[in-house]
Amino acid sequence: MPRAGLDPATVVAAGAALADEVGIAKLTMGALAGRLGVRPPSLYKHVSSQEDLNHRIAALALSQAADAVGGAIQGYAGRDALAAAARAFRAFVLQHPGRYAATIGMEPSGPDDPMILGAQRLLEAFTAVLRGYDIPEPQFNHALRTLRSLCHGFATLEAGNGFQWSDDNDQSFEWLIAFTDRGLREL
């Protein structure tokens, strides 16, 4: 019988929090069980495996990132929406590096996978940003991939301590936003 107060959502949330602390690669069922005050076999009543846990963490991260970006762009258009989306995405990745890392390379398990819904919602938020620019339809997917790549790349490099020189990361990020805005306006 499952421990009172422990359910799949609680296990996944605790796993995501622990992944943010130690990194997704170092998240183990044993460490999570210790965090929750249970023995490792108790977790398997709520998630089927380490892979299942990581998959659920990825789905949670995509949903939360979509909420952050989607909420940030409300009421904005053009450069203001771009800046709000980029800053919200960066903040999410920096605050939740482990859970976001779970999304990288994780494949959906099927058409009804919650990961798909979260990813679609995140892409819809970035798409809404791009609708504020006059982007020709044949170039729209390229613009969407570029925007996602710029935001993802900067945020994951920063979260992984990839900028080790003395320049201010915030200034560089604002430069990236301005650079992207100029490029999108030129299409």
C-alpha positions in Angstrom: 0.0 0.0 0.0 1.4 3.4 -0.9 2.6 5.7 1.9 0.0 8.3 2.9 0.7 11.6 1.2 2.8 10.0 -1.5 1.4 9.9 -5.0 2.9 10.1 -8.5 2.7 13.9 -8.6 4.4 14.2 -5.3 7.2 11.8 -6.3 7.7 13.6 -9.6 7.8 17.0 -8.0 10.3 15.9 -5.4 12.3 14.2 -8.2 12.3 17.5 -10.2 13.4 19.5 -7.2 16.2 17.0 -6.4 17.3 17.1 -10.1 17.5 20.8 -9.9 19.9 20.5 -6.9 22.1 17.6 -8.1 21.5 17.4 -11.9 19.3 15.0 -13.8 22.3 12.7 -14.4 22.8 12.3 -10.7 19.1 11.8 -9.8 18.6 8.2 -8.5 15.7 6.4 -7.1 17.7 5.8 -3.9 18.5 9.5 -3.5 14.9 10.4 -4.1 13.6 7.8 -1.7 16.0 9.2 0.9 14.6 12.7 0.3 11.0 11.4 0.7 11.8 9.3 3.7 10.9 6.0 2.2 12.7 3.0 0.9 13.4 2.9 -2.8 10.9 0.0 -3.6 8.1 2.3 -2.3 8.7 4.7 -5.2 7.9 2.0 -7.8 4.3 2.1 -6.7 4.2 5.6 -8.2 6.7 5.5 -11.1 7.7 2.4 -12.9 11.4 3.1 -13.4 14.2 5.7 -13.4 13.4 6.3 -17.1 9.7 6.8 -16.2 10.6 9.3 -13.5 12.9 11.2 -15.8 10.2 11.2 -18.5 7.6 12.6 -16.1 10.1 15.2 -14.9 10.6 16.3 -18.6 6.9 16.6 -19.1 6.6 18.7 -15.9 9.4 20.9 -17.0 7.9 21.5 -20.4 4.6 22.4 -18.9 6.1 24.7 -16.4 8.3 26.4 -19.0 5.2 26.9 -21.2 3.4 28.4 -18.3 6.3 30.8 -17.6 6.8 31.9 -21.1 3.1 32.0 -22.0 2.3 34.1 -18.9 5.2 36.4 -19.5 4.1 37.5 -22.9 0.5 38.3 -22.1 -0.3 41.8 -23.2 2.9 42.3 -25.2 3.8 42.2 -28.8 6.9 42.6 -30.9 10.2 43.4 -29.1 8.4 43.6 -25.8 7.0 40.1 -26.2 10.3 38.8 -27.4 12.1 40.2 -24.4 9.5 38.9 -22.0 9.5 35.4 -23.5 13.3 35.2 -23.6 13.7 36.4 -20.0 11.1 34.1 -18.7 12.6 31.1 -20.5 16.1 32.0 -19.2 14.8 32.4 -15.7 13.0 29.1 -15.8 16.1 27.2 -17.0 18.4 28.9 -14.4 15.9 28.2 -11.6 15.3 24.6 -12.7 18.4 23.4 -14.5 17.9 19.7 -13.6 14.3 19.4 -14.7 15.0 21.3 -17.9 17.9 19.1 -18.7 15.5 16.1 -18.5 13.8 17.5 -21.6 16.9 17.3 -23.8 16.8 14.3 -26.0 13.7 12.8 -24.2 11.4 11.3 -26.8 7.6 11.2 -26.4 6.2 7.8 -25.6 3.2 8.2 -27.8 0.6 10.6 -29.2 -1.0 11.2 -25.8 2.3 11.8 -23.9 2.0 14.9 -21.6 5.5 15.9 -22.9 3.9 16.6 -26.3 1.3 18.9 -24.8 3.9 20.8 -22.8 6.2 21.1 -25.8 3.3 22.3 -28.0 2.3 24.9 -25.5 5.8 26.2 -25.2 6.1 26.4 -29.0 2.8 28.1 -29.2 4.1 30.8 -26.8 7.2 31.3 -29.0 4.9 31.3 -32.0 2.8 34.1 -30.5 5.9 36.1 -30.0 6.9 35.7 -33.7 3.4 36.7 -34.9 4.3 40.2 -33.7 6.8 40.3 -36.6 6.2 40.4 -40.3 7.7 37.0 -41.0 7.0 35.5 -44.4 5.2 32.2 -43.9 7.9 30.1 -45.7 10.4 31.4 -43.2 8.3 31.1 -40.1 9.5 27.6 -39.0 13.1 28.8 -39.5 12.4 31.8 -37.3 10.8 29.6 -34.6 13.8 27.2 -34.6 16.2 30.1 -34.5 14.4 31.8 -31.5 14.2 28.5 -29.6 17.8 27.7 -30.3 19.0 31.2 -29.2 17.0 31.0 -25.9 17.8 27.4 -25.2 21.5 27.8 -26.1 22.1 30.8 -24.0 20.2 29.5 -21.0 21.7 26.0 -21.0 25.2 27.4 -21.4 24.7 29.8 -18.5 23.1 27.1 -16.3 26.1 24.9 -17.0 28.5 27.6 -16.1 29.5 27.9 -19.8 30.3 31.6 -19.6 33.3 31.8 -17.4 34.8 35.1 -18.5 34.2 38.3 -16.7 31.6 40.0 -19.0 28.1 40.4 -17.5 25.7 37.6 -18.6 22.7 39.9 -18.2 24.2 42.5 -20.6 25.0 39.7 -23.1 21.5 38.4 -22.8 20.0 41.8 -23.4 22.3 42.1 -26.4 21.0 38.7 -27.7 17.4 40.0 -27.4 18.3 43.2 -29.3 20.2 41.2 -32.0 17.3 38.8 -32.4 14.7 41.6 -32.6 16.8 43.4 -35.3 17.1 40.2 -37.3 13.4 39.4 -37.1 12.4 42.9 -38.2 14.7 42.5 -41.3 12.9 39.4 -42.6 
